[in-house]
C-alpha cells in the first residue's frame, strides 16, 4: 500500500506541468523590444528625445503582458469543470436519497419485523438450525444498533452475540480461526458476530498487527473455511455496513460530545478515520477474495440508520424459510390458594432505597 501511495504523490497533474512549462518559456523568452543587432551608442540628447516615444511602446507591452497573465485566470473555470461536475454528482446522489423515516412509522415497521424475528427464532429452535450472521463494515456505520434491534425481542438462550476482544497471548499462538470456532452455534441456535474473523483482512492488515504472509494465508484459507462451514449445515450470512465520509464524521463528532457514547470511540476508531483510503483498499481486496457463491457479501447503506436496520432485518428474514409456530392462545391457570401459608414480616427483608 505504501508503494501505491508513493507513486501517487510523485505523479504531477497535466495542468500543473503545463503551468510550469509556460512559466519557464516566459522567463527564457527575450524581451520584445530588444534589437536583433548591436548598435552604436547614441548621444545623450538623442536618447532623451527618444524617451517620450518609447513610453507608449512600453505601456503597450505592459498591457499585453497583463492580458497574457489574465488569460490563465479566465481559463480556470474550464480546468475546474471536473471538480464542479463531481460536486453536482454528489448533490444529485443526495437528492435521490429517500427522506428520513418518521419515528412513528419506523417504530411501527420495527415492531412488525421483531414479531417475525420471534417466529424465526422458534423455527430455528424447532428445526435445530445453525445460523451465523457476520456484521462487518466501517466504524460508526450502524452495526451495533442493528444487532440490538434484532436481539432485544429474542431469547439469549437461542440468539447470542459474539463480540470478541483483542486476542490474548495464548490466542495469538493458536490457529487463527480457532478462537472463533468455539463461538459457532449448536443446533437450534443463532449467533451474531459483531466483527468476526475478518479482522485480519481489515484492522490487522491496515494497522500492521499481522505479517504479510499471515494476511495472504488468510485470503487463501478464509473461503475454504467458510465453504466448510456451509457444508457442515451452517447457514452463513455476511453483511458489510457502508457509510459515507461525511456521515461517519458527523457520528464521530456526536460520540465526542456525548459522554454516554465515549466508550464507542476507541483509538482504533480514530485510526480508521485517519486511514480511510487504506481501509477502502483492504475492503476491496477482501471482497475480491471472499465474496464467494456459497457465502456472498451483502452490502448495507448505513447512512440512514433507521432504514438500514429495517432493511437488514427484512433481508435476514427472507434468507431463511420459516413457518409460523405460534402456539394456541395461552390460558393462565388459577392461582394457588394460600392455605396454611404465613408470609414473614416485611421488616425482615432488605429493600433498595426508593430514590424515585
C-alpha positions in Angstrom: 0.0 0.0 0.0 2.8 2.4 0.8 4.3 1.9 -2.7 1.0 2.8 -4.2 0.8 6.0 -2.2 4.3 6.9 -3.2 3.6 6.6 -6.8 0.5 8.7 -6.5 2.3 11.5 -4.7 5.0 11.7 -7.4 2.5 12.0 -10.2 2.1 15.6 -11.4 -1.2 16.6 -12.9 -1.1 17.6 -16.6 -2.4 21.1 -15.8 0.5 21.7 -13.3 3.0 20.6 -15.9 1.6 22.9 -18.5 1.8 25.8 -16.0 5.4 25.0 -15.2 6.4 24.9 -18.8 4.6 28.1 -19.6 6.4 29.9 -16.7 9.8 28.5 -17.9 9.1 29.7 -21.5 8.1 33.1 -20.4 11.3 33.6 -18.4 13.5 32.3 -21.2 12.0 34.4 -24.0 13.9 37.6 -24.8 12.2 41.0 -24.5 10.1 42.0 -27.5 11.8 45.4 -27.7 15.4 44.0 -27.7 17.2 44.8 -31.1 18.3 42.0 -33.3 21.8 43.6 -33.9 24.1 45.6 -31.7 24.0 49.4 -32.4 26.5 52.1 -31.6 26.0 54.3 -28.6 23.8 57.4 -29.2 24.3 60.9 -27.9 22.5 61.7 -24.7 20.4 64.4 -26.4 19.0 61.9 -28.8 18.3 59.3 -26.1 16.5 61.9 -24.1 14.5 62.9 -27.2 13.5 59.2 -27.9 12.4 58.5 -24.3 8.9 60.0 -24.8 8.4 57.9 -28.0 9.3 54.7 -26.1 6.9 55.3 -23.2 3.8 54.5 -25.3 5.5 51.4 -26.6 6.4 50.2 -23.1 2.8 50.9 -21.9 1.5 48.7 -24.7 4.0 45.9 -23.8 3.0 46.0 -20.1 -0.7 45.9 -21.1 0.0 42.9 -23.4 1.8 41.1 -20.5 -1.1 41.8 -18.1 -3.5 40.5 -20.7 -1.4 37.3 -21.1 -1.3 36.8 -17.4 -5.0 37.3 -17.1 -5.8 34.6 -19.7 -5.0 31.6 -17.4 -7.2 33.1 -14.7 -10.0 33.4 -17.3 -9.4 29.8 -18.3 -9.6 28.5 -14.7 -13.3 27.6 -14.8 -12.6 25.2 -17.7 -9.9 23.5 -15.6 -12.2 23.4 -12.6 -15.0 21.8 -14.5 -14.3 18.2 -13.3 -14.5 19.3 -9.6 -17.7 21.2 -10.3 -19.1 18.1 -12.1 -18.2 15.9 -9.1 -19.9 18.3 -6.7 -23.0 18.3 -8.9 -23.0 14.5 -9.0 -22.8 14.3 -5.2 -25.7 16.7 -4.9 -27.7 14.6 -7.4 -27.0 11.5 -5.3 -28.1 13.2 -2.2 -31.3 14.4 -3.9 -32.2 10.8 -4.9 -32.0 9.6 -1.3 -35.2 9.0 0.4 -36.4 11.3 3.1 -35.7 10.1 6.7 -38.3 7.9 8.2 -40.6 9.4 10.8 -40.1 7.8 14.2 -43.7 6.7 14.4 -43.5 4.9 11.1 -40.1 3.4 11.9 -41.2 2.0 15.3 -44.4 0.6 13.7 -42.4 -1.2 11.0 -39.7 -2.4 13.5 -42.4 -3.8 15.8 -43.8 -6.0 13.0 -40.4 -7.2 12.0 -39.5 -8.1 15.5 -42.6 -10.3 15.7 -41.3 -12.1 12.7 -37.9 -12.4 14.3 -39.6 -14.2 17.2 -41.2 -16.6 14.7 -37.9 -17.2 13.0 -36.3 -17.9 16.4 -38.9 -20.5 17.2 -38.4 -22.1 13.8 -34.6 -22.2 14.3 -35.1 -23.8 17.7 -37.7 -26.3 16.3 -35.7 -27.4 13.3 -32.3 -27.3 15.1 -30.9 -24.9 12.5 -27.4 -23.4 12.9 -27.3 -19.8 11.8 -24.3 -17.5 11.7 -24.6 -13.8 10.8 -21.5 -11.7 10.4 -21.6 -7.9 10.9 -18.7 -6.1 9.3 -18.1 -2.6 7.9 -16.9 0.9 8.6 -16.8 2.2 12.2 -19.9 4.1 13.1 -21.8 2.5 10.2 -24.6 1.2 12.4 -23.6 -2.5 13.1 -24.2 -2.3 16.8 -27.5 -0.6 16.6 -28.8 -3.2 14.1 -27.7 -6.1 16.3 -29.5 -4.5 19.3 -32.8 -4.2 17.4 -32.5 -7.8 16.3 -31.8 -9.3 19.7 -33.9 -7.1 22.0 -37.0 -9.2 21.5 -35.3 -12.6 21.2 -34.2 -15.2 23.8 -30.5 -15.0 24.8 -30.6 -18.8 25.0 -31.3 -19.1 21.3 -29.7 -15.9 19.9 -26.3 -15.0 21.1 -24.0 -12.1 20.3 -20.2 -12.8 19.9 -18.2 -9.6 20.2 -14.6 -10.8 20.9 -12.0 -8.6 22.5 -8.4 -8.4 21.3 -6.7 -11.8 21.2 -4.6 -12.8 24.2 -1.0 -14.0 24.0 -2.2 -17.6 24.0 -4.8 -17.0 21.3 -2.2 -15.4 19.1 -0.4 -18.7 19.1 -3.5 -20.7 18.0 -4.8 -21.4 14.6 -6.3 -18.1 13.5 -9.9 -19.3 13.2 -9.7 -21.3 16.5 -10.9 -18.5 18.8 -14.0 -18.0 16.5 -14.9 -21.7 16.1 -15.7 -22.1 19.8 -18.5 -19.5 19.4 -20.2 -21.2 16.5 -23.8 -22.3 17.1 -25.1 -25.7 18.0 -28.4 -27.0 16.6 -31.2 -24.6 17.4 -29.0 -21.5 17.9 -28.2 -18.3 16.0 -25.0 -16.4 16.6 -24.5 -12.8 15.6 -20.8 -11.9 15.2 -20.2 -8.2 16.0 -17.0 -8.2 13.9 -15.5 -11.6 13.1 -12.5 -13.4 11.6 -12.5 -10.6 9.0 -10.5 -8.5 11.5 -7.4 -9.9 9.8 -8.4 -8.6 6.4 -9.2 -5.2 7.9 -7.8 -3.7 11.1 -4.9 -6.2 11.4 -3.9 -5.6 7.8 -4.0 -1.8 7.9 -2.6 -1.4 11.4 0.2 -3.9 10.8 -0.9 -6.4 13.5 -0.2 -9.3 11.2 2.5 -10.1 8.8 2.2 -10.1 5.0 2.4 -13.9 5.0 -0.4 -14.2 7.6 -2.5 -11.9 5.6 -2.0 -13.8 2.3 -2.7 -17.1 4.1 -6.0 -15.7 5.5 -7.2 -14.7 2.0 -6.4 -18.2 0.8 -7.9 -20.1 3.7 -10.9 -18.0 4.5 -13.0 -19.0 1.5 -12.3 -22.7 2.2 -13.1 -22.2 5.9 -16.5 -20.7 5.0 -17.3 -23.4 2.4 -16.5 -26.0 5.1 -19.0 -24.2 7.5 -21.7 -24.2 4.8 -21.1 -27.9 4.0 -21.5 -28.7 7.7 -25.0 -27.3 7.6 -24.4 -23.8 9.0 -26.4 -21.0 7.4 -23.8 -18.3 6.9 -24.9 -14.7 6.1 -22.4 -11.8 5.8 -23.3 -8.1 6.0 -21.0 -5.2 5.2 -22.1 -1.8 6.5 -21.1 1.1 4.4 -21.2 4.7 5.4 -20.2 7.9 3.7 -17.3 10.1 4.8 -19.5 13.0 5.8 -21.9 10.8 7.9 -19.1 9.0 9.6 -17.5 12.3 10.7 -20.9 13.5 12.0 -21.3 10.4 14.1 -17.8 10.6 15.4 -18.3 14.2 16.5 -21.5 13.1 18.2 -19.6 10.5 20.1 -17.0 13.0 21.2 -19.6 15.4 22.7 -21.9 12.9 24.3 -20.5 11.3 27.5 -22.6 8.2 27.2 -21.1 7.5 23.8 -17.4 8.0 24.7 -16.9 4.2 25.0 -17.8 3.8 21.3 -14.8 5.9 20.2 -11.7 3.8 20.6 -8.1 4.6 19.4 -8.7 2.1 16.6 -11.8 4.1 15.5 -9.7 7.2 15.2 -7.1 5.4 13.2 -9.8 4.1 10.9 -10.8 7.7 10.3 -7.3 8.8 9.6 -6.6 5.8 7.3 -9.8 5.9 5.3 -8.2 5.1 1.9 -6.1 2.3 3.3 -9.2 0.7 4.8 -11.0 1.1 1.5 -8.2 -0.7 -0.4 -8.2 -3.5 2.2 -12.0 -3.9 1.9 -11.8 -4.1 -1.9 -9.1 -6.8 -1.8 -11.1 -8.7 0.9 -14.2 -8.7 -1.3 -12.2 -9.8 -4.3 -11.1 -13.0 -2.4 -14.0 -13.8 -0.1 -17.2 -12.8 -2.0 -17.9 -16.4 -2.9 -21.1 -18.0 -4.2 -21.6 -20.2 -1.1 -21.3 -17.1 1.3 -21.6 -13.8 -0.6 -21.3 -10.4 0.9 -24.4 -8.3 1.3 -23.7 -4.5 1.4 -25.9 -2.3 3.6 -26.1 1.5 3.0 -25.7 2.8 6.6 -26.2 6.5 6.1 -29.8 6.3 7.3 -29.7 4.2 10.5 -33.4 3.5 10.7 -33.8 2.4 7.1 -30.6 0.3 7.4 -32.0 -1.6 10.4 -35.3 -2.3 8.8 -33.6 -3.4 5.5 -31.2 -5.8 7.2 -33.9 -7.4 9.4 -36.2 -7.8 6.3 -33.3 -9.3 4.3 -32.4 -11.7 7.2 -36.0 -12.9 7.4 -36.0 -13.6 3.7 -32.8 -15.6 3.8 -34.3 -18.4 5.9 -37.5 -20.2 5.0 -39.5 -20.4 8.2 -43.0 -21.2 9.3 -45.3 -19.6 12.0 -45.2 -21.9 15.0 -47.2 -19.5 17.2 -48.9 -21.7 19.8 -52.6 -21.7 20.6 -53.8 -18.9 22.8 -52.4 -19.4 26.3 -54.8 -19.6 29.3 -53.3 -18.8 32.7 -54.1 -21.4 35.4 -55.8 -20.2 38.6 -53.5 -19.1 41.3 -52.9 -21.4 44.2 -54.8 -20.6 47.4 -52.8 -19.6 50.4 -53.8 -22.5 52.7 -51.6 -22.7 55.8 -49.0 -20.2 54.4 -48.0 -17.3 56.6 -45.7 -14.6 55.0 -42.8 -13.5 57.1 -42.8 -9.8 58.2 -41.6 -7.4 55.5 -39.3 -5.7 58.0 -37.1 -8.8 58.0 -36.2 -8.1 54.3 -33.8 -5.5 52.9 -35.3 -3.3 50.3 -33.4 -1.0 48.0 -33.8 2.8 48.7 -36.7 4.3 46.8 -34.9 7.3 45.2 -37.6 7.8 42.6 
